[in-house]
Amino acid sequence: MAALSLQSNFASLVAQNTLTNTNSMVEQAMLRLSTGYKINSAADDAAGLQISNRLELQTRGMKVAERNANDGISLLQTAEGAFDEMTNIAYRINDLATQAANGINGPDDFLAIDAEVSQLVEQLRQTYDTTNFGGVNLFSQGVATNDGGIFGGNGPVPLPIPPGGTGTATPGDVVFQIGSTTEETLRFNAATEVDNVDQVITDLANITISDQATAQDVMDLVQGTNGQGNNGPLANLVGDLGAVRAEFGATINRLDSTIKNLQNMGENISASKGRITDADFAVETANLTKNQLLMQAGTQVLGQVNQLPGLALSLLR
């Protein structure tokens, strides 16, 4: 049994320390409930903070990569849409060639057909030269300079491989950053197919259907020798457009899968981070209630034990 003393009140010291600790726990519970996090400083969980910071860095990088992939899809869809319309123009030129091959056409008919074909070929060239994404030409920087656009092979690489990436960038490379690290890239290059389309448009522009043309002349000029339809500028254009559109379509599908994978990883990493950093409101509410009751009890007890030295005075009466 502790001695009755005026100088030292052991019970009061114990009550004070207990009350201080309880108050600290109340403050901690209130902080966690107000912020929603159980880690609000490194002192709360140093290792957990380090892990959560790495996970946060990764998730933020993946969100930007997802946006990059969506931008890439938009870029490719713009290019593929232009080639789709160019394919429709090629079909119309083929219709006109077939019409011109009919034996009932006279000189005026050939001139009319030639006029429309010339306009359609000019539209092909204009579509190729002016299609752009965000003000940057996709296929050609312009006829005067003969530079390649983003997808062309005649100009500089517009989007080089980032530092730390693998491989060597070549003209026509478009490198999409589709992950949070430099290794997670997608390199797309359709320069050969795009440049083939450019050349065939030039070949078509050199075709003239004169008023003295015969039906066989028209078929030979536009579709190929002996009208076989497999080695002329028009046949080549349709084939080259199909090839480049296949490249674009396959890459669009790949980017779509990439986005889904990034979303899946982001969900799981965010959940993992949440288990480390997020406060459990049920637990924290229970802790707050418990510690508030302990504070009330401790305050009353402290008041009682502080009166114990007063008992010593009664011995002097």
Contacts in CASP RR format, 6 or more apart in sequence:
PFRMAT RR
TARGET T0000
AUTHOR 0000-0000-0000
METHOD contacts of the structure
MODEL  1
MAALSLQSNFASLVAQNTLTNTNSMVEQAMLRLSTGYKINSAADDAAGLQ
ISNRLELQTRGMKVAERNANDGISLLQTAEGAFDEMTNIAYRINDLATQA
ANGINGPDDFLAIDAEVSQLVEQLRQTYDTTNFGGVNLFSQGVATNDGGI
FGGNGPVPLPIPPGGTGTATPGDVVFQIGSTTEETLRFNAATEVDNVDQV
ITDLANITISDQATAQDVMDLVQGTNGQGNNGPLANLVGDLGAVRAEFGA
TINRLDSTIKNLQNMGENISASKGRITDADFAVETANLTKNQLLMQAGTQ
VLGQVNQLPGLALSLLR
2 10 0 8 1.000
2 11 0 8 1.000
4 308 0 8 1.000
4 309 0 8 1.000
4 311 0 8 1.000
4 312 0 8 1.000
4 315 0 8 1.000
5 309 0 8 1.000
5 312 0 8 1.000
6 309 0 8 1.000
6 310 0 8 1.000
6 312 0 8 1.000
9 305 0 8 1.000
9 306 0 8 1.000
9 308 0 8 1.000
9 309 0 8 1.000
11 305 0 8 1.000
11 308 0 8 1.000
12 302 0 8 1.000
12 305 0 8 1.000
12 306 0 8 1.000
12 308 0 8 1.000
15 298 0 8 1.000
15 301 0 8 1.000
15 302 0 8 1.000
15 303 0 8 1.000
15 305 0 8 1.000
16 302 0 8 1.000
18 298 0 8 1.000
19 295 0 8 1.000
19 298 0 8 1.000
19 299 0 8 1.000
19 302 0 8 1.000
22 291 0 8 1.000
22 294 0 8 1.000
22 295 0 8 1.000
22 298 0 8 1.000
23 295 0 8 1.000
25 287 0 8 1.000
25 291 0 8 1.000
26 288 0 8 1.000
26 291 0 8 1.000
26 292 0 8 1.000
26 295 0 8 1.000
29 284 0 8 1.000
29 285 0 8 1.000
29 287 0 8 1.000
29 288 0 8 1.000
29 291 0 8 1.000
30 288 0 8 1.000
31 40 0 8 1.000
32 38 0 8 1.000
32 40 0 8 1.000
32 279 0 8 1.000
32 284 0 8 1.000
33 279 0 8 1.000
33 281 0 8 1.000
33 284 0 8 1.000
33 285 0 8 1.000
33 288 0 8 1.000
35 279 0 8 1.000
36 278 0 8 1.000
36 279 0 8 1.000
36 281 0 8 1.000
37 277 0 8 1.000
37 278 0 8 1.000
37 279 0 8 1.000
38 44 0 8 1.000
38 45 0 8 1.000
38 277 0 8 1.000
38 278 0 8 1.000
38 279 0 8 1.000
38 280 0 8 1.000
38 284 0 8 1.000
39 45 0 8 1.000
39 48 0 8 1.000
39 49 0 8 1.000
39 52 0 8 1.000
39 276 0 8 1.000
39 277 0 8 1.000
41 49 0 8 1.000
42 49 0 8 1.000
45 276 0 8 1.000
48 276 0 8 1.000
48 277 0 8 1.000
51 276 0 8 1.000
52 273 0 8 1.000
52 274 0 8 1.000
52 276 0 8 1.000
52 277 0 8 1.000
55 269 0 8 1.000
55 270 0 8 1.000
55 272 0 8 1.000
55 273 0 8 1.000
55 276 0 8 1.000
56 273 0 8 1.000
57 180 0 8 1.000
58 180 0 8 1.000
58 269 0 8 1.000
59 266 0 8 1.000
59 269 0 8 1.000
59 270 0 8 1.000
59 273 0 8 1.000
60 180 0 8 1.000
61 179 0 8 1.000
61 180 0 8 1.000
62 179 0 8 1.000
62 180 0 8 1.000
62 262 0 8 1.000
62 265 0 8 1.000
62 266 0 8 1.000
62 269 0 8 1.000
63 266 0 8 1.000
64 177 0 8 1.000
64 180 0 8 1.000
65 177 0 8 1.000
65 178 0 8 1.000
65 179 0 8 1.000
65 180 0 8 1.000
65 184 0 8 1.000
65 262 0 8 1.000
66 259 0 8 1.000
66 262 0 8 1.000
66 263 0 8 1.000
68 176 0 8 1.000
68 177 0 8 1.000
68 178 0 8 1.000
68 179 0 8 1.000
69 176 0 8 1.000
69 178 0 8 1.000
69 255 0 8 1.000
69 258 0 8 1.000
69 259 0 8 1.000
69 262 0 8 1.000
70 255 0 8 1.000
70 259 0 8 1.000
72 176 0 8 1.000
72 255 0 8 1.000
73 252 0 8 1.000
73 255 0 8 1.000
73 256 0 8 1.000
73 259 0 8 1.000
74 133 0 8 1.000
75 133 0 8 1.000
75 138 0 8 1.000
75 150 0 8 1.000
75 174 0 8 1.000
76 188 0 8 1.000
76 248 0 8 1.000
76 249 0 8 1.000
76 251 0 8 1.000
76 252 0 8 1.000
76 255 0 8 1.000
77 248 0 8 1.000
77 252 0 8 1.000
78 131 0 8 1.000
78 133 0 8 1.000
78 138 0 8 1.000
79 131 0 8 1.000
79 133 0 8 1.000
79 138 0 8 1.000
79 139 0 8 1.000
79 151 0 8 1.000
79 248 0 8 1.000
80 245 0 8 1.000
80 248 0 8 1.000
80 249 0 8 1.000
80 252 0 8 1.000
82 127 0 8 1.000
82 128 0 8 1.000
82 131 0 8 1.000
82 138 0 8 1.000
82 139 0 8 1.000
83 197 0 8 1.000
83 241 0 8 1.000
83 242 0 8 1.000
83 244 0 8 1.000
83 245 0 8 1.000
83 248 0 8 1.000
84 245 0 8 1.000
85 127 0 8 1.000
86 124 0 8 1.000
86 127 0 8 1.000
86 128 0 8 1.000
86 197 0 8 1.000
86 237 0 8 1.000
86 241 0 8 1.000
87 238 0 8 1.000
87 241 0 8 1.000
87 242 0 8 1.000
87 245 0 8 1.000
89 120 0 8 1.000
89 123 0 8 1.000
89 124 0 8 1.000
89 127 0 8 1.000
90 124 0 8 1.000
90 234 0 8 1.000
90 237 0 8 1.000
90 238 0 8 1.000
90 241 0 8 1.000
91 238 0 8 1.000
92 120 0 8 1.000
93 117 0 8 1.000
93 120 0 8 1.000
93 121 0 8 1.000
93 204 0 8 1.000
93 222 0 8 1.000
93 234 0 8 1.000
94 222 0 8 1.000
94 223 0 8 1.000
94 234 0 8 1.000
94 238 0 8 1.000
96 113 0 8 1.000
96 116 0 8 1.000
96 117 0 8 1.000
96 120 0 8 1.000
97 117 0 8 1.000
97 218 0 8 1.000
97 219 0 8 1.000
97 222 0 8 1.000
97 223 0 8 1.000
97 234 0 8 1.000
99 105 0 8 1.000
99 113 0 8 1.000
100 109 0 8 1.000
100 110 0 8 1.000
100 113 0 8 1.000
100 209 0 8 1.000
100 213 0 8 1.000
100 215 0 8 1.000
100 218 0 8 1.000
101 215 0 8 1.000
101 216 0 8 1.000
101 218 0 8 1.000
101 219 0 8 1.000
102 215 0 8 1.000
103 215 0 8 1.000
105 113 0 8 1.000
105 215 0 8 1.000
106 211 0 8 1.000
107 211 0 8 1.000
107 212 0 8 1.000
108 211 0 8 1.000
110 209 0 8 1.000
110 210 0 8 1.000
110 211 0 8 1.000
110 212 0 8 1.000
110 213 0 8 1.000
110 218 0 8 1.000
111 209 0 8 1.000
111 211 0 8 1.000
113 209 0 8 1.000
113 218 0 8 1.000
114 208 0 8 1.000
114 209 0 8 1.000
114 210 0 8 1.000
117 207 0 8 1.000
117 209 0 8 1.000
117 222 0 8 1.000
121 201 0 8 1.000
121 204 0 8 1.000
121 205 0 8 1.000
121 207 0 8 1.000
122 205 0 8 1.000
124 201 0 8 1.000
124 204 0 8 1.000
124 237 0 8 1.000
125 143 0 8 1.000
125 201 0 8 1.000
125 205 0 8 1.000
128 139 0 8 1.000
128 140 0 8 1.000
128 197 0 8 1.000
128 198 0 8 1.000
128 201 0 8 1.000
129 137 0 8 1.000
129 139 0 8 1.000
129 140 0 8 1.000
129 142 0 8 1.000
129 143 0 8 1.000
130 137 0 8 1.000
131 137 0 8 1.000
131 138 0 8 1.000
131 139 0 8 1.000
132 138 0 8 1.000
133 150 0 8 1.000
136 149 0 8 1.000
136 150 0 8 1.000
136 158 0 8 1.000
137 148 0 8 1.000
137 149 0 8 1.000
137 150 0 8 1.000
138 149 0 8 1.000
138 150 0 8 1.000
138 151 0 8 1.000
139 148 0 8 1.000
139 149 0 8 1.000
139 150 0 8 1.000
139 151 0 8 1.000
139 152 0 8 1.000
139 194 0 8 1.000
139 197 0 8 1.000
139 198 0 8 1.000
140 146 0 8 1.000
140 147 0 8 1.000
140 148 0 8 1.000
140 149 0 8 1.000
140 152 0 8 1.000
140 198 0 8 1.000
141 147 0 8 1.000
141 148 0 8 1.000
141 149 0 8 1.000
141 155 0 8 1.000
146 154 0 8 1.000
147 154 0 8 1.000
147 155 0 8 1.000
147 156 0 8 1.000
148 154 0 8 1.000
148 155 0 8 1.000
148 171 0 8 1.000
148 172 0 8 1.000
149 155 0 8 1.000
149 158 0 8 1.000
149 172 0 8 1.000
150 158 0 8 1.000
150 159 0 8 1.000
150 172 0 8 1.000
150 174 0 8 1.000
151 172 0 8 1.000
151 174 0 8 1.000
151 190 0 8 1.000
151 191 0 8 1.000
151 194 0 8 1.000
152 171 0 8 1.000
152 172 0 8 1.000
152 191 0 8 1.000
152 194 0 8 1.000
152 195 0 8 1.000
153 171 0 8 1.000
153 172 0 8 1.000
153 191 0 8 1.000
153 192 0 8 1.000
153 194 0 8 1.000
153 195 0 8 1.000
154 171 0 8 1.000
154 195 0 8 1.000
155 171 0 8 1.000
155 172 0 8 1.000
156 171 0 8 1.000
157 169 0 8 1.000
157 170 0 8 1.000
157 171 0 8 1.000
157 172 0 8 1.000
157 173 0 8 1.000
158 172 0 8 1.000
158 174 0 8 1.000
159 173 0 8 1.000
159 174 0 8 1.000
159 175 0 8 1.000
160 169 0 8 1.000
160 173 0 8 1.000
160 175 0 8 1.000
161 167 0 8 1.000
161 168 0 8 1.000
161 169 0 8 1.000
161 173 0 8 1.000
161 175 0 8 1.000
161 185 0 8 1.000
161 187 0 8 1.000
162 175 0 8 1.000
162 177 0 8 1.000
162 182 0 8 1.000
162 185 0 8 1.000
163 182 0 8 1.000
164 182 0 8 1.000
164 183 0 8 1.000
165 182 0 8 1.000
165 183 0 8 1.000
165 185 0 8 1.000
166 183 0 8 1.000
166 185 0 8 1.000
169 175 0 8 1.000
170 189 0 8 1.000
170 191 0 8 1.000
171 191 0 8 1.000
172 189 0 8 1.000
172 190 0 8 1.000
172 191 0 8 1.000
173 187 0 8 1.000
173 188 0 8 1.000
173 189 0 8 1.000
174 187 0 8 1.000
174 188 0 8 1.000
174 189 0 8 1.000
175 185 0 8 1.000
175 186 0 8 1.000
175 187 0 8 1.000
175 188 0 8 1.000
176 185 0 8 1.000
176 186 0 8 1.000
176 187 0 8 1.000
176 188 0 8 1.000
176 255 0 8 1.000
177 184 0 8 1.000
177 185 0 8 1.000
178 184 0 8 1.000
178 185 0 8 1.000
178 186 0 8 1.000
178 255 0 8 1.000
178 258 0 8 1.000
178 262 0 8 1.000
179 185 0 8 1.000
179 262 0 8 1.000
186 251 0 8 1.000
186 254 0 8 1.000
186 255 0 8 1.000
186 258 0 8 1.000
188 247 0 8 1.000
188 251 0 8 1.000
190 244 0 8 1.000
190 247 0 8 1.000
190 248 0 8 1.000
193 240 0 8 1.000
193 243 0 8 1.000
193 244 0 8 1.000
193 247 0 8 1.000
194 244 0 8 1.000
196 236 0 8 1.000
196 240 0 8 1.000
196 243 0 8 1.000
196 244 0 8 1.000
197 237 0 8 1.000
197 240 0 8 1.000
197 241 0 8 1.000
197 244 0 8 1.000
200 233 0 8 1.000
200 236 0 8 1.000
200 237 0 8 1.000
200 240 0 8 1.000
201 237 0 8 1.000
203 233 0 8 1.000
203 236 0 8 1.000
204 222 0 8 1.000
204 233 0 8 1.000
204 234 0 8 1.000
204 237 0 8 1.000
207 221 0 8 1.000
207 222 0 8 1.000
207 233 0 8 1.000
209 217 0 8 1.000
209 218 0 8 1.000
209 221 0 8 1.000
213 221 0 8 1.000
216 227 0 8 1.000
219 227 0 8 1.000
219 229 0 8 1.000
220 226 0 8 1.000
220 227 0 8 1.000
222 232 0 8 1.000
222 233 0 8 1.000
222 234 0 8 1.000
223 229 0 8 1.000
223 232 0 8 1.000
223 234 0 8 1.000
223 235 0 8 1.000
224 230 0 8 1.000
224 231 0 8 1.000
224 232 0 8 1.000
224 233 0 8 1.000
224 234 0 8 1.000
224 235 0 8 1.000
225 231 0 8 1.000
225 232 0 8 1.000
229 235 0 8 1.000
END
